[in-house]
Amino acid sequence: MGVVNLPYAALLGCCGIVGIIGGLTIIKGIIAKYNRPSVIVFVLAVILGVSAVMVPIFNVKNMMAHVKEGISITKFGSLCPH
């Protein structure tokens, strides 16, 4: 329906594939070096911890920008903006 920017989506898809292959290669090397599959659990815990800190920071930053622009932060917006 013309909503998706195909070149941008293709670029993100290619970057995602490269990132997945690179990440799997690095994790596989670390597991082979230390002979501990628990590395995957530690990596996931770090990612979860970082996101648990960063998401509220960015949301508060976004909320403060809305307050400065005079946009109400307490009202609900439209579910379908189009």
Protein Blocks (a to p, Z undefined) as FASTA:
>chain_A
ZZacfklmmmmmmmmmmmmmmmmmmmmmmmmmnopaklmmmmmmmmmmmmmmmmmmmmmm
mmmmmmmnopafkbccdfblZZ
